[in-house]
């Protein structure tokens, strides 16, 4: 006797055929399932009647088997595509790492070449000056040391900026200062790797010392200085200013330039005066208004 559980399994059609071939009785009793088999709610069917259903059962079995095969093939294809995608991702990651390494090596080579060229130029200039005065051509060690120190300091300043106007707390920690500087640079759309520290001595508790910020390259510094003017539009850091990391001599020169700018603005307010490339530029305000 065949049970309903036998008929709902994938092997039910084959079991039906095997049972029919070895069944002596003319009737095969089983609980009918009219929704699935359409036997008009009969509780049993004859061997002859069930035999007539064999083509339908075979057709159903073949369809189910083909459907299962297609699903398995689809799963295998998806697995292959996923594996291929993983390989491509790994390859792209490797290419990105190689590209960054190449850029870093190129930057190191450029810095080294720049330092060497500057040293050679300075030494040649000094040698020419010594020869012109008929002095001994021997360069003192102290002079060479001073030249190298100057070049190293210039190289260091080329990768640094100074930020003014950041409030300084008595309990300020290095990580807090770094986070604040990162927020300032993010305000102008820059996210470089950096280190930050206060410079100088704090004169009073109400004053804040400037912050020296060092980044990875002079290119990053140029980008920061180019966007620094955007801070004037910030709601949080509109009183914060970013300037180049100047040498003591450059700071004196810049202070003189700023004082001259203030005097020109006071004496001739009809024009717009500003500093561009270490020079004061004056423009007629009316022309600027008409052009805008």
VEXZA-466677 format. One record per atom (N, C-alpha, C): x negated, y, z. Coordinates in pm, whole numbers, padded with zeros to 5 digits, always signed. Layout:
N
XYZ ...
//
This chain:
292
-00085-00120+00000 +00000+00000+00000 -00089+00125+00000 -00062+00225-00089 -00140+00347-00098 -00080+00453-00008 -00166+00522+00063 -00120+00627+00153 -00130+00762+00085 -00059+00864+00135 -00071+01000+00077 -00212+01054+00085 -00289+01017+00193 -00426+01064+00206 -00513+01016+00091 -00486+00890+00041 -00562+00838-00071 -00537+00919-00197 -00412+00961-00216 -00375+01029-00340 -00425+01172-00348 -00452+01236-00234 -00495+01376-00237 -00645+01389-00246 -00721+01279-00236 -00866+01284-00247 -00905+01289-00394 -01030+01326-00421 -01078+01334-00558 -01081+01197-00625 -01095+01090-00547 -01101+00956-00604 -00965+00888-00609 -00857+00961-00575 -00725+00899-00572 -00683+00840-00705 -00705+00906-00819 -00665+00845-00947 -00731+00711-00971 -00860+00698-00939 -00928+00571-00960 -00874+00464-00866 -00840+00505-00744 -00784+00409-00649 -00646+00360-00697 -00571+00453-00755 -00440+00413-00809 -00456+00308-00917 -00550+00331-01008 -00572+00238-01119 -00615+00102-01066 -00708+00102-00972 -00756-00025-00915 -00644-00101-00845 -00559-00027-00773 -00447-00091-00703 -00349-00152-00801 -00321-00080-00912 -00226-00130-01011 -00276-00257-01080 -00409-00263-01101 -00464-00379-01170 -00459-00506-01084 -00459-00492-00955 -00462-00608-00866 -00334-00626-00787 -00230-00545-00815 -00106-00554-00739 -00016-00661-00798 +00028-00754-00713 +00117-00860-00758 +00261-00815-00758 +00296-00729-00663 +00435-00686-00652 +00469-00588-00763 +00595-00587-00801 +00642-00495-00904 +00661-00355-00851 +00658-00338-00717 +00683-00208-00659 +00564-00170-00570 +00528-00043-00574 +00425+00010-00488 +00488+00118-00402 +00494+00092-00274 +00559+00186-00182 +00457+00289-00132 +00493+00416-00134 +00412+00518-00067 +00504+00638-00042 +00463+00723+00049 +00542+00842+00080 +00525+00943-00033 +00636+00979-00092 +00631+01068-00208 +00597+01211-00165 +00528+01282-00253 +00501+01426-00232 +00545+01498-00358 +00673+01530-00370 +00727+01584-00495 +00663+01716-00537 +00616+01799-00439 +00557+01926-00479 +00431+01904-00561 +00355+01799-00529 +00229+01774-00599 +00244+01681-00718 +00334+01579-00704 +00338+01473-00806 +00466+01471-00892 +00567+01546-00850 +00689+01557-00931 +00755+01421-00956 +00780+01348-00845 +00847+01217-00857 +00995+01223-00818 +01051+01342-00821 +01194+01362-00794 +01235+01309-00658 +01146+01331-00556 +01176+01298-00418 +01207+01151-00396 +01150+01061-00476 +01165+00917-00453 +01066+00871-00348 +01105+00780-00262 +01016+00728-00159 +00932+00613-00211 +00959+00564-00331 +00875+00462-00393 +00892+00471-00543 +00796+00419-00616 +00806+00410-00761 +00765+00270-00802 +00811+00234-00918 +00775+00101-00969 +00638+00105-01032 +00577-00012-01044 +00446-00023-01107 +00453+00030-01250 +00562+00001-01319 +00577+00046-01456 +00588+00198-01463 +00662+00257-01368 +00678+00402-01367 +00548+00473-01336 +00475+00414-01238 +00347+00475-01204 +00247+00464-01318 +00256+00355-01392 +00166+00336-01506 +00186+00447-01609 +00309+00493-01624 +00335+00599-01721 +00272+00732-01679 +00242+00742-01547 +00181+00865-01496 +00028+00865-01510 -00029+00752-01553 -00174+00743-01558 -00238+00850-01646 -00188+00879-01766 -00252+00985-01846 -00256+01120-01774 -00147+01150-01702 -00143+01278-01629 -00247+01278-01518 -00254+01161-01448 -00351+01151-01338 -00493+01161-01392 -00520+01093-01503 -00653+01101-01564 -00687+01245-01604 -00591+01310-01668 -00613+01448-01712 -00643+01538-01594 -00567+01521-01487 -00591+01601-01365 -00729+01573-01308 -00766+01448-01305 -00895+01409-01250 -01009+01470-01332 -00998+01462-01466 -01103+01515-01553 -01116+01667-01534 -01001+01737-01522 -01004+01882-01504 -01072+01918-01373 -01036+01847-01267 -01097+01875-01136 -01248+01849-01139 -01285+01739-01205 -01427+01707-01212 -01504+01813-01290 -01446+01857-01407 -01512+01959-01487 -01520+02092-01412 -01411+02123-01340 -01410+02248-01264 -01518+02247-01157 -01530+02134-01087 -01633+02122-00984 -01773+02133-01044 -01792+02071-01161 -01922+02078-01228 -01956+02221-01267 -01856+02295-01319 -01879+02434-01356 -01915+02519-01236 -01844+02493-01124 -01875+02570-01003 -02017+02541-00956 -02057+02416-00961 -02193+02380-00920 -02297+02445-01010 -02269+02446-01142 -02361+02510-01236 -02370+02660-01208 -02253+02720-01176 -02253+02863-01144 -02335+02894-01020 -02323+02809-00919 -02401+02829-00796 -02550+02816-00825 -02588+02716-00904 -02730+02699-00938 -02784+02819-01017 -02701+02872-01108 -02743+02987-01186 -02763+03110-01097 -02671+03126-00999 -02685+03239-00907 -02810+03224-00822 -02840+03100-00782 -02961+03077-00704 -03086+03114-00785 -03085+03075-00914 -03200+03107-01000 -03214+03259-01017 -03100+03330-01036 -03105+03475-01052 -03155+03541-00925 -03110+03489-00809 -03154+03545-00681 -03304+03526-00662 -03351+03405-00699 -03495+03378-00687 -03574+03471-00780 -03521+03491-00902 -03589+03582-00995 -03591+03725-00944 -03480+03768-00882 -03475+03903-00825 -03576+03920-00713 -03590+03817-00631 -03688+03824-00522 -03830+03836-00577 -03858+03760-00682 -03991+03767-00744 -04017+03906-00798 -03914+03967-00863 -03931+04101-00918 -03953+04204-00808 -03880+04188-00697 -03896+04281-00584 -04037+04272-00528 -04085+04150-00509 -04221+04131-00456 -04324+04193-00551 -04301+04175-00682 -04394+04231-00781 -04394+04383-00776 -04273+04442-00763 -04264+04587-00754 -04331+04639-00628 -04315+04568-00516 -04380+04608-00392 -04532+04605-00407 -04582+04500-00472 -04726+04490-00494 -04776+04606-00582 -04698+04637-00688 -04738+04746-00776 -04738+04880-00702 -04639+04900-00612 -04632+05024-00534 -04752+05036-00441 -04789+04925-00376 -04905+04926-00286 -05032+04956-00365 -05046+04893-00482 -05164+04918-00564 -05169+05063-00610 -05051+05119-00644 -05047+05258-00688 -05088+05352-00576 -05040+05326-00455 -05078+05410-00342 -05227+05399-00312 -05279+05277-00321 -05423+05259-00299 -05504+05335-00404 -05459+05329-00529 -05530+05401-00636 -05527+05551-00613 -05411+05602-00571 -05400+05745-00544 -05490+05786-00429 -05495+05702-00325 -05580+05732-00210 -05728+05733-00249 -05769+05634-00329 -05907+05629-00373 -05941+05749-00461 -05846+05788-00547 -05868+05904-00633 -05882+06032-00549 -05799+06042-00445 -05806+06159-00357 -05940+06164-00283 -05983+06048-00230 -06111+06042-00161 -06225+06081-00255 -06220+06029-00378 -06323+06060-00476 -06326+06209-00510 -06205+06268-00523 -06197+06410-00555 -06253+06496-00441 -06220+06458-00316 -06270+06533-00200 -06422+06523-00192 -06474+06401-00211 -06618+06379-00206 -06689+06461-00313 -06634+06458-00435 -06694+06534-00545 -06690+06684-00516 -06577+06731-00461 -06563+06873-00431 -06666+06917-00327 -06683+06835-00223 -06781+06869-00119 -06923+06870-00177 -06954+06768-00256 -07088+06762-00314 -07116+06881-00406 -07016+06916-00488 -07034+07030-00579 -07052+07160-00502 -06974+07176-00394 -06985+07299-00315 -07121+07309-00249 -07169+07195-00195 -07301+07194-00131 -07409+07231-00233 -07401+07171-00352 -07500+07200-00455 -07497+07348-00494 -07376+07402-00509 -07363+07543-00548 -07422+07635-00442 -07388+07606-00314 -07439+07689-00206 -07592+07681-00198 -07646+07560-00213 -07791+07543-00206 -07860+07615-00321 -07801+07607-00442 -07859+07676-00557 -07857+07828-00536 -07747+07879-00481 -07736+08023-00456 -07841+08067-00356 -07856+07987-00252 -07954+08021-00149 -08095+08014-00207 -08121+07911-00287 -08253+07895-00348 -08286+08012-00439 -08186+08056-00517 -08208+08170-00607 -08237+08296-00527 -08168+08314-00415 -08191+08434-00332 -08330+08432-00272 -08373+08313-00232 -08507+08301-00172 -08614+08333-00276 -08599+08281-00398 -08696+08305-00503 -08704+08451-00542 -08587+08518-00543 -08584+08658-00583 -08658+08748-00486 -08672+08706-00363 -08743+08786-00262 -08886+08736-00241 -08929+08644-00330 -09064+08588-00323 -09095+08523-00188 -08993+08470-00127 -09012+08402+00001 -09046+08258-00025 -09073+08187+00079 -09102+08045+00068 -08978+07971+00022 -08988+07879-00076 -08871+07807-00127 -08815+07705-00029 -08883+07683+00079 -08835+07584+00176 -08712+07637+00248 -08604+07558+00249 -08480+07599+00314 -08482+07550+00459 -08464+07639+00554 -08466+07597+00694 -08353+07498+00724 -08382+07405+00814 -08282+07305+00850 -08158+07369+00910 -08175+07475+00985 -08061+07542+01048 -07967+07601+00944 -08028+07651+00834 -07944+07708+00727 -07863+07599+00658 -07927+07487+00630 -07856+07376+00567 -07742+07328+00658 -07773+07318+00786 -07672+07273+00882 -07554+07369+00887 -07584+07498+00882 -07477+07599+00883 -07392+07590+00757 -07459+07569+00643 -07385+07557+00517 -07291+07437+00518 -07343+07323+00564 -07261+07202+00569 -07143+07220+00663 -07169+07285+00778 -07061+07309+00873 -06953+07397+00813 -06995+07501+00740 -06898+07591+00676 -06813+07516+00574 -06879+07430+00496 -06806+07354+00392 -06706+07259+00456 -06749+07190+00562 -06659+07096+00631 -06539+07169+00690 -06564+07287+00748 -06454+07365+00807 -06357+07411+00698 -06410+07453+00583 -06324+07495+00473 -06240+07379+00421 -06302+07261+00414 -06228+07143+00370 -06118+07107+00469 -06149+07122+00597 -06048+07093+00701 -05934+07193+00694 -05965+07320+00675 -05860+07422+00667 -05773+07406+00543 -05831+07350+00436 -05753+07332+00313 -05641+07230+00333 -05650+07150+00438 -05546+07049+00466 -05466+07085+00590 -05466+07212+00629 -05396+07255+00751 -05316+07382+00726 -05211+07399+00805 -05136+07524+00811 -05118+07561+00957 -05080+07685+00981 -05056+07732+01118 -04913+07782+01127 -04843+07735+01229 -04703+07772+01249 -04693+07865+01370 -04627+07978+01351 -04606+08075+01458 -04458+08079+01495 -04431+08107+01623 -04293+08128+01667 -04225+08008+01727 -04296+07895+01742 -04235+07779+01805 -04244+07793+01957 -04131+07791+02028 -04134+07805+02174 -04222+07698+02238 -04294+07737+02342 -04383+07645+02412 -04334+07624+02555 -04306+07498+02590 -04262+07463+02723 -04382+07424+02810 -04376+07453+02940 -04488+07416+03029 -04516+07266+03031 -04411+07187+03014 -04427+07040+03020 -04430+06978+02881 -04465+07057+02782 -04464+07009+02643 -04564+06896+02624 -04519+06787+02560 -04605+06673+02529 -04638+06673+02380 -04743+06600+02346 -04787+06597+02206 -04680+06540+02114 -04612+06433+02159 -04509+06374+02073 -04390+06467+02055 -04360+06549+02160 -04250+06645+02148 -04285+06754+02046 -04410+06801+02053 -04454+06904+01958 -04452+06851+01816 -04498+06727+01797 -04497+06667+01663 -04355+06655+01609 -04262+06614+01694 -04122+06601+01651 -04064+06736+01611 -04099+06842+01686 -04050+06976+01654 -04104+07023+01520 -04234+07000+01497 -04296+07040+01370 -04232+06963+01254 -04207+06835+01273 -04142+06756+01169 -04004+06813+01135 -03931+06859+01237 -03798+06918+01214 -03810+07047+01133 -03915+07128+01162 -03935+07252+01088 -03962+07222+00940 -04050+07125+00914 -04085+07094+00775 -03969+07027+00701 -03890+06948+00774 -03773+06886+00710 -03671+06993+00669 -03671+07104+00742 -03580+07214+00710 -03609+07272+00571 -03735+07260+00525 -03770+07309+00390 -03792+07193+00293 -03749+07073+00333 -03751+06959+00242 -03885+06888+00232 -03969+06898+00335 -04099+06832+00333 -04108+06733+00449 -04164+06612+00420 -04178+06509+00523 -04318+06444+00515 -04423+06523+00533 -04558+06465+00524 -04598+06396+00654 -04697+06307+00645 -04758+06254+00766 -04847+06363+00824 -04837+06386+00955 -04904+06503+01011 -04950+06478+01154 -05037+06567+01199 -05074+06577+01340 -05064+06724+01377 -05024+06753+01503 -05002+06891+01543 -05058+06915+01683 -05115+07035+01704 -05164+07072+01836 -05166+07223+01850 -05147+07270+01974 -05153+07413+02001 -05298+07460+01995 -05319+07585+01951 -05454+07639+01944 -05461+07768+02026 -05578+07794+02082 -05598+07914+02162 -05552+07896+02305 -05566+08002+02384 -05523+08002+02523 -05391+08077+02538 -05307+08026+02625 -05179+08090+02649 -05200+08207+02745 -05175+08329+02696 -05202+08448+02775 -05102+08464+02889 -04974+08446+02859 -04870+08455+02961 -04773+08341+02942 -04691+08317+03044 -04594+08208+03035 -04483+08237+02935 -04466+08366+02899 -04359+08403+02807 -04403+08399+02661 -04532+08383+02637 -04582+08378+02499 -04606+08233+02458 -04598+08209+02329 -04619+08075+02275 -04741+08077+02184 -04827+07979+02199 -04945+07969+02115 -04909+07916+01976 -04987+07954+01875 -04963+07898+01741 -04987+07747+01740 -04935+07681+01637 -04951+07536+01623 -05027+07508+01494 -05138+07437+01506 -05212+07395+01387 -05160+07259+01344 -05121+07250+01217 -05063+07127+01161 -05155+07076+01051 -05202+06954+01065 -05291+06893+00965 -05216+06784+00890 -05223+06789+00758 -05157+06690+00673 -05263+06615+00592 -05219+06529+00501 -05310+06437+00434 -05392+06500+00322 -05343+06609+00261 -05413+06665+00146 -05381+06813+00130 -05464+06882+00051 -05441+07023+00021 -05318+07041-00067 -05284+06937-00144 -05162+06945-00227 -05039+06959-00139 -05034+06882-00029 -04921+06891+00064 -04917+07030+00128 -05034+07088+00157 -05039+07223+00215 -04980+07325+00117 -05021+07316-00010 -04968+07408-00111 -04816+07399-00122 -04765+07278-00113 -04620+07259-00123 -04549+07321-00003 -04606+07304+00115 -04546+07359+00237 -04546+07512+00232 -04660+07571+00193 -04671+07717+00186 -04578+07775+00080 -04559+07700-00029 -04470+07747-00136 -04325+07754-00087 -04285+07660+00000 -04147+07656+00049 -04127+07728+00182 -04234+07781+00240 -04225+07839+00375 -04122+07951+00384 -04103+08026+00275 -04010+08138+00277 -03865+08093+00301 -03837+07964+00277 -03700+07913+00296 -03659+07913+00443 -03756+07922+00533 -03723+07922+00677 -03643+08046+00715 -03656+08154+00640 -03580+08275+00672 -03431+08253+00656 -03391+08149+00582 -03250+08118+00562 -03199+08014+00662 -03288+07962+00746 -03251+07858+00841 -03183+07920+00963 -03080+07853+01015 -03013+07899+01135 -03094+07867+01261 -03175+07763+01253 -03251+07718+01370 -03391+07777+01377 -03458+07788+01260 -03599+07828+01259 -03622+07957+01178 -03525+08049+01181 -03541+08172+01102 -03643+08269+01163 -03691+08241+01283 -03794+08324+01346 -03928+08252+01351 -03939+08145+01274 -04063+08067+01266 -04132+08099+01135 -04265+08114+01140 -04342+08150+01020 -04457+08051+01000 -04485+08022+00874 -04594+07930+00838 -04695+08007+00755 -04822+07995+00791 -04929+08064+00718 -05044+07969+00693 -05134+08004+00600 -05252+07921+00578 -05341+07919+00703 -05425+07818+00713 -05522+07809+00822 -05646+07888+00781 -05653+08014+00826 -05759+08105+00782 -05880+08098+00875 -05995+08130+00818 -06118+08142+00897 -06112+08273+00977 -06201+08290+01078 -06202+08417+01153 -06216+08539+01063 -06304+08531+00964 -06322+08645+00873 -06196+08669+00790 -06133+08561+00747 -06010+08575+00669 -05897+08632+00753 -05895+08597+00884 -05790+08651+00972 -05806+08802+00990 -05929+08845+01004 -05954+08990+01016 -05910+09062+00889 -05947+09007+00775 -05909+09066+00647 -05758+09070+00631 -05690+08962+00674 -05544+08956+00659 -05476+09056+00752 -05527+09072+00874 -05469+09171+00965 -05480+09311+00908 -05595+09341+00848 -05613+09471+00784 -05514+09490+00670 -05494+09383+00593 -05400+09389+00481 -05258+09412+00530 -05221+09344+00636 -05086+09360+00692 -05065+09501+00745 -05166+09556+00812 -05153+09693+00862 -05139+09792+00748 -05215+09769+00640 -05202+09855+00522 -05062+09846+00463 -05007+09724+00461 -04871+09703+00410 -04769+09780+00493 -04784+09775+00626 -04691+09848+00712 -04699+09998+00686 -04821+10050+00669 -04838+10193+00643 -04773+10232+00511 -04788+10148+00409 -04730+10178+00277 -04577+10175+00284 -04521+10081+00358 -04375+10076+00372 -04320+10199+00444 -04397+10247+00541 -04352+10365+00617 -04365+10492+00534 -04471+10502+00455 -04496+10624+00377 -04416+10630+00247 -04379+10514+00192 -04305+10512+00064 -04194+10407+00071 -04086+10435+00144 -03978+10337+00160 -03894+10317+00034 -03914+10402-00068 -03834+10388-00191 -03875+10267-00272 -03992+10215-00242 -04041+10100-00315 -04047+09976-00224 -04051+09863-00290 -04065+09737-00217 -04212+09696-00220 -04272+09681-00101 -04412+09644-00090 -04422+09506-00027 -04508+09422-00084 -04526+09287-00029 -04665+09236-00066 -04707+09130+00003 -04839+09070-00018 -04824+08949-00109 -04906+08943-00212 -04908+08830-00304 -05052+08801-00342 -05097+08678-00312 -05233+08635-00344 -05338+08730-00286 -05319+08761-00157 -05413+08845-00081 -05422+08988-00134 -05318+09033-00204 -05313+09170-00253 -05174+09228-00226 -05170+09361-00213 -05042+09428-00191 -04984+09467-00326 -04858+09431-00346 -04787+09460-00471 -04670+09552-00439 -04651+09654-00521 -04541+09750-00501 -04451+09750-00623 -04319+09751-00599 -04220+09752-00707 -04112+09853-00674 -04053+09909-00780 -03942+10002-00762 -03816+09924-00724 -03754+09961-00613 -03635+09888-00567 -03521+09899-00665 -03505+10013-00731 -03395+10030-00825 -03408+09936-00944 -03531+09916-00989 -03552+09822-01100 -03520+09680-01060 -03556+09647-00937 -03525+09512-00888 -03376+09492-00881 -03302+09597-00837 -03156+09588-00826 -03093+09573-00963 -03143+09650-01063 -03087+09639-01197 -03115+09505-01260 -03234+09451-01234 -03268+09319-01290 -03188+09209-01229 -03155+09224-01100 -03074+09119-01035 -02931+09128-01078 
//
